[in-house]
Amino acid sequence: MNKIIVYGIPNCDTIKKTLDWYKKKNITVEFVDYKKAGITKEKLAAWSKKVGYEILLNKKSTTWRSLSRETQQKITSEQAAIQLMQEYTSLIKRPVIEINGNILVGFNETNFSKQ
């Protein structure tokens, strides 16, 4: 079986639900806490190339809503979004899962099962 890496923050309910789902299926995953470990611009760019920065950037988050309207309006390109997500990791939709060379974003049991 290929290595599965789950990226997120440990106190997030969606991350907890994701890790529990894998545990119930007896599937071992590596968890990366990007609040502690950080996230590189290169990693965000690679994910963005696969799924698009619009999918990665969680505009429904509390962090997004707390940003000034001016800051929000400046996010019109992949580069701007990556820079902002690197600065505010809470803006990255959770979870981001690397599996079999693919990227899954968000909790979706159907997609998890297909991998």
Phi and psi in degrees as GROMACS dihedral restraints (atoms count N, CA, C in turn):
[ dihedral_restraints ]
;  ai    aj    ak    al  type     phi  dphi    fc
    3     4     5     6     1   -74.8    20    10
    4     5     6     7     1   156.5    20    10
    6     7     8     9     1   -69.7    20    10
    7     8     9    10     1   136.2    20    10
    9    10    11    12     1  -114.0    20    10
   10    11    12    13     1   126.0    20    10
   12    13    14    15     1  -118.6    20    10
   13    14    15    16     1   124.1    20    10
   15    16    17    18     1  -105.5    20    10
   16    17    18    19     1   124.0    20    10
   18    19    20    21     1  -106.5    20    10
   19    20    21    22     1   138.4    20    10
   21    22    23    24     1   171.4    20    10
   22    23    24    25     1  -156.9    20    10
   24    25    26    27     1  -126.1    20    10
   25    26    27    28     1   137.1    20    10
   27    28    29    30     1   -64.9    20    10
   28    29    30    31     1   -25.8    20    10
   30    31    32    33     1   -87.3    20    10
   31    32    33    34     1     4.1    20    10
   33    34    35    36     1   -80.1    20    10
   34    35    36    37     1   129.2    20    10
   36    37    38    39     1   -60.1    20    10
   37    38    39    40     1   -37.2    20    10
   39    40    41    42     1   -67.8    20    10
   40    41    42    43     1   -37.3    20    10
   42    43    44    45     1   -65.7    20    10
   43    44    45    46     1   -44.6    20    10
   45    46    47    48     1   -58.7    20    10
   46    47    48    49     1   -43.9    20    10
   48    49    50    51     1   -63.5    20    10
   49    50    51    52     1   -40.7    20    10
   51    52    53    54     1   -64.5    20    10
   52    53    54    55     1   -49.6    20    10
   54    55    56    57     1   -63.3    20    10
   55    56    57    58     1   -37.3    20    10
   57    58    59    60     1   -64.0    20    10
   58    59    60    61     1   -40.2    20    10
   60    61    62    63     1   -59.8    20    10
   61    62    63    64     1   -48.1    20    10
   63    64    65    66     1   -64.2    20    10
   64    65    66    67     1   -40.6    20    10
   66    67    68    69     1   -62.2    20    10
   67    68    69    70     1   -43.5    20    10
   69    70    71    72     1   -63.0    20    10
   70    71    72    73     1   -27.9    20    10
   72    73    74    75     1   -89.3    20    10
   73    74    75    76     1     3.4    20    10
   75    76    77    78     1    56.4    20    10
   76    77    78    79     1    39.8    20    10
   78    79    80    81     1  -108.5    20    10
   79    80    81    82     1   123.3    20    10
   81    82    83    84     1   -81.3    20    10
   82    83    84    85     1   132.6    20    10
   84    85    86    87     1  -129.9    20    10
   85    86    87    88     1   156.2    20    10
   87    88    89    90     1   -97.9    20    10
   88    89    90    91     1   134.9    20    10
   90    91    92    93     1  -109.1    20    10
   91    92    93    94     1   130.3    20    10
   93    94    95    96     1  -116.3    20    10
   94    95    96    97     1   117.1    20    10
   96    97    98    99     1   -88.7    20    10
   97    98    99   100     1   101.9    20    10
   99   100   101   102     1   -80.0    20    10
  100   101   102   103     1    -2.2    20    10
  102   103   104   105     1   -71.2    20    10
  103   104   105   106     1   -40.2    20    10
  105   106   107   108     1   -87.3    20    10
  106   107   108   109     1   -46.6    20    10
  108   109   110   111     1   -82.3    20    10
  109   110   111   112     1   -19.6    20    10
  111   112   113   114     1    77.8    20    10
  112   113   114   115     1   178.3    20    10
  114   115   116   117     1  -143.3    20    10
  115   116   117   118     1   134.8    20    10
  117   118   119   120     1   -82.9    20    10
  118   119   120   121     1   155.3    20    10
  120   121   122   123     1   -60.7    20    10
  121   122   123   124     1   -37.4    20    10
  123   124   125   126     1   -64.4    20    10
  124   125   126   127     1   -41.0    20    10
  126   127   128   129     1   -65.4    20    10
  127   128   129   130     1   -45.7    20    10
  129   130   131   132     1   -61.7    20    10
  130   131   132   133     1   -39.7    20    10
  132   133   134   135     1   -65.2    20    10
  133   134   135   136     1   -40.9    20    10
  135   136   137   138     1   -63.9    20    10
  136   137   138   139     1   -44.7    20    10
  138   139   140   141     1   -62.2    20    10
  139   140   141   142     1   -43.2    20    10
  141   142   143   144     1   -61.4    20    10
  142   143   144   145     1   -38.1    20    10
  144   145   146   147     1   -63.6    20    10
  145   146   147   148     1   -33.3    20    10
  147   148   149   150     1   -82.3    20    10
  148   149   150   151     1   -39.5    20    10
  150   151   152   153     1  -121.5    20    10
  151   152   153   154     1   -11.4    20    10
  153   154   155   156     1    92.2    20    10
  154   155   156   157     1   138.3    20    10
  156   157   158   159     1   -65.4    20    10
  157   158   159   160     1   -24.9    20    10
  159   160   161   162     1   -65.1    20    10
  160   161   162   163     1   -31.4    20    10
  162   163   164   165     1   -75.0    20    10
  163   164   165   166     1   -39.8    20    10
  165   166   167   168     1   -71.0    20    10
  166   167   168   169     1   -36.2    20    10
  168   169   170   171     1   -80.6    20    10
  169   170   171   172     1   113.4    20    10
  171   172   173   174     1   -87.7    20    10
  172   173   174   175     1    94.7    20    10
  174   175   176   177     1   -79.5    20    10
  175   176   177   178     1    -1.6    20    10
  177   178   179   180     1   -95.8    20    10
  178   179   180   181     1    -2.7    20    10
  180   181   182   183     1   -74.7    20    10
  181   182   183   184     1   157.4    20    10
  183   184   185   186     1   -61.1    20    10
  184   185   186   187     1   -39.0    20    10
  186   187   188   189     1   -61.5    20    10
  187   188   189   190     1   -43.8    20    10
  189   190   191   192     1   -61.9    20    10
  190   191   192   193     1   -46.1    20    10
  192   193   194   195     1   -65.0    20    10
  193   194   195   196     1   -25.5    20    10
  195   196   197   198     1   -82.0    20    10
  196   197   198   199     1   -11.7    20    10
  198   199   200   201     1   -74.2    20    10
  199   200   201   202     1   152.2    20    10
  201   202   203   204     1   -65.7    20    10
  202   203   204   205     1   152.2    20    10
  204   205   206   207     1   -58.1    20    10
  205   206   207   208     1   -37.4    20    10
  207   208   209   210     1   -60.4    20    10
  208   209   210   211     1   -45.4    20    10
  210   211   212   213     1   -63.8    20    10
  211   212   213   214     1   -44.9    20    10
  213   214   215   216     1   -58.6    20    10
  214   215   216   217     1   -42.4    20    10
  216   217   218   219     1   -70.0    20    10
  217   218   219   220     1   -19.1    20    10
  219   220   221   222     1   -77.6    20    10
  220   221   222   223     1   -12.2    20    10
  222   223   224   225     1   -86.9    20    10
  223   224   225   226     1    82.5    20    10
  225   226   227   228     1  -120.8    20    10
  226   227   228   229     1     4.3    20    10
  228   229   230   231     1  -143.6    20    10
  229   230   231   232     1   162.2    20    10
  231   232   233   234     1   -58.4    20    10
  232   233   234   235     1   -44.7    20    10
  234   235   236   237     1   -59.9    20    10
  235   236   237   238     1   -45.5    20    10
  237   238   239   240     1   -64.8    20    10
  238   239   240   241     1   -41.2    20    10
  240   241   242   243     1   -65.6    20    10
  241   242   243   244     1   -42.7    20    10
  243   244   245   246     1   -62.4    20    10
  244   245   246   247     1   -44.6    20    10
  246   247   248   249     1   -60.0    20    10
  247   248   249   250     1   -44.1    20    10
  249   250   251   252     1   -67.0    20    10
  250   251   252   253     1   -42.2    20    10
  252   253   254   255     1   -66.3    20    10
  253   254   255   256     1   -32.7    20    10
  255   256   257   258     1   -69.0    20    10
  256   257   258   259     1   -37.6    20    10
  258   259   260   261     1   -73.1    20    10
  259   260   261   262     1   -41.3    20    10
  261   262   263   264     1  -121.0    20    10
  262   263   264   265     1    85.5    20    10
  264   265   266   267     1   -61.9    20    10
  265   266   267   268     1   -20.3    20    10
  267   268   269   270     1   -66.5    20    10
  268   269   270   271     1   -12.1    20    10
  270   271   272   273     1   -80.8    20    10
  271   272   273   274     1   -11.6    20    10
  273   274   275   276     1   -80.2    20    10
  274   275   276   277     1   124.5    20    10
  276   277   278   279     1   -59.2    20    10
  277   278   279   280     1   143.2    20    10
  279   280   281   282     1  -121.2    20    10
  280   281   282   283     1   148.7    20    10
  282   283   284   285     1   -81.2    20    10
  283   284   285   286     1   165.1    20    10
  285   286   287   288     1  -111.6    20    10
  286   287   288   289     1   126.0    20    10
  288   289   290   291     1  -122.3    20    10
  289   290   291   292     1   127.0    20    10
  291   292   293   294     1   -99.4    20    10
  292   293   294   295     1   123.2    20    10
  294   295   296   297     1  -154.4    20    10
  295   296   297   298     1   130.4    20    10
  297   298   299   300     1    52.0    20    10
  298   299   300   301     1    36.8    20    10
  300   301   302   303     1    77.1    20    10
  301   302   303   304     1     2.7    20    10
  303   304   305   306     1  -108.1    20    10
  304   305   306   307     1   165.6    20    10
  306   307   308   309     1  -121.2    20    10
  307   308   309   310     1   127.9    20    10
  309   310   311   312     1  -112.1    20    10
  310   311   312   313     1   136.1    20    10
  312   313   314   315     1  -124.7    20    10
  313   314   315   316     1   126.3    20    10
  315   316   317   318     1    92.2    20    10
  316   317   318   319     1   161.9    20    10
  318   319   320   321     1   -85.0    20    10
  319   320   321   322     1   119.6    20    10
  321   322   323   324     1  -152.3    20    10
  322   323   324   325     1   100.5    20    10
  324   325   326   327     1   -57.8    20    10
  325   326   327   328     1   -37.4    20    10
  327   328   329   330     1   -61.3    20    10
  328   329   330   331     1   -46.5    20    10
  330   331   332   333     1   -66.2    20    10
  331   332   333   334     1   -37.8    20    10
  333   334   335   336     1   -60.3    20    10
  334   335   336   337     1   -44.3    20    10
  336   337   338   339     1   -65.7    20    10
  337   338   339   340     1   -30.9    20    10
  339   340   341   342     1   -71.6    20    10
  340   341   342   343     1   -20.7    20    10
